[in-house]
Amino acid sequence: MRSDPQAPIGEDDLHAFVDGRLDPMRAPAVERYLAERPEEAARVRAFASQRDALRAALAFKAVEPIPTRLRIETLRAARRRAALAWGRIAAAVVLLLLAGAGLGWTMRGTLQANLVPAELPSAPTALHRLIAQGPTRLEASARDTNITGWLREHLGEAIPLPDLSGFGFALEVAWVLPAQARPSAMLLFVDPDGIAVSVWRRPAHDPVPRPMRCADEPGGLVTYSWSDGRHLHAVTAFLPRERLRPIAQAVERAMQPPAPERSGLVAGLVRRPCDTVG
Amino acid sequence: MADRDRRMEVLVPALRRFAWSLTRNADEADDLVQDCLEHALGAWHRRHADGNLRAWLFAILYNLYVSGRRRSARRARLLEQVAQFGEIATPVGGADASVHCAEVLDQLDTLPEEQRAVLLLVGVEGLAYDEAAEVLAVPIGTVMSRLSRARERLRRLGEGRPAGVVPLRRVV
């Protein structure tokens, strides 16, 4: 608001006076003005009494108890439920995409030949089971299960769980999808806003590491995938690339095999930045 | 996280009042607040970190209201409810107060939408002029001129009666 005590009185001064938002420098001038002009003073009083009447008429609403459905906690719980239901669908979509696209790699030749024929038919089968049966013994909730132990038991190997709390994501559900001798694991992380990120991991058949690459699917689903030569990984979410990329990189770091495994010649050669569309 | 939820929830009563004063229907108002909060939870990461939470939430609510109001069905319902709101607005005070309240709200309804919103945001919700400008996405000068026109219009509607005195007596 205007603070020059000399400036002529304006309509905005009168309203600021009514609303108690008048600059202190300005107040004496406005008060003097109103004292000398009873008609203007009456107008200002009318404005103030209008406002008081409106406040009185609406006051009851602000003191009513808040309905439970408007509690933030309630809304968050609903978002989590929606994210989980949605996350199951997203997980299914990911599996279909991975199955259909040769595990997300579009590289031709040996890799695809290696991956597609023998092992992938099992993924849709597992997927079918996941969808058709709903919660099965292959699903574990992070709330009431020791996920690390549960995964070790069902996968036959320990799996390093990424900590995504720095991004606001917490592990919610884990699935083990049996695929012949080599089951894969799917981890679903959910953030308080109800956004789901899925992490998929399966033993690799091809010992050659593949650098991280990104694929956009229609509908806004983004997948970062890579292989460290021991496992194939995919991180998928309906998130913009620039938000998902650091998450995928954090998962990659967390799931890296111990150092000696990475000292092979190929490891350094194939790694490159993941900023290009494949 | 808990702090952010708490800061949001503290504003729920004011959001409900604003929503009710726009829709004049309890269920519709709470639907609007729920939409607003859900939207805010989902869009939290798009919010400016140092932005004004109150203005942001009011802006979401108002935008949802305006876009929803374009639907003609809602508008038809709204007109129907004008006939009833005298009863809805009775919880405070006695019969005289309720008559007066109903009258004030009645007069409020005669204002153009954008003047009504300014009057509610500034006069009832206590938003600063720049906050109201942010909510309505208009320059502060526009807020001042709408406020001025709204108040002048209501004053003329109420003219001929001593200010602050309950003007009507209900004869039962």
Interface residues (C-beta under 8 A of the other chain):
Chain A: M1 E11 D12 H15 A16 V18 D19 R21 A42 R43 R45 A46 F47 S49 Q50 R51 D52 A53 L54 R55 A56 A57 L58 A59 F60 K61 A62 V63 E64 I66 P67 R69 L70 R71 I72 E73 L75 R76 R79 P192 D193 G194
Chain B: M1 D5 M8 E9 V12 P13 A14 R16 R17 W20 S21 A29 D30 V33 Q34 L37 E38 L41 G42 W44 H45 A89 P91 V92 G93 A97 H100 C101 A102 V104 L105 L108 L119 L120 V122 G123 V124 A128 Y129 M144 L147 S148 R151 L154 R155 G158 A163 G164
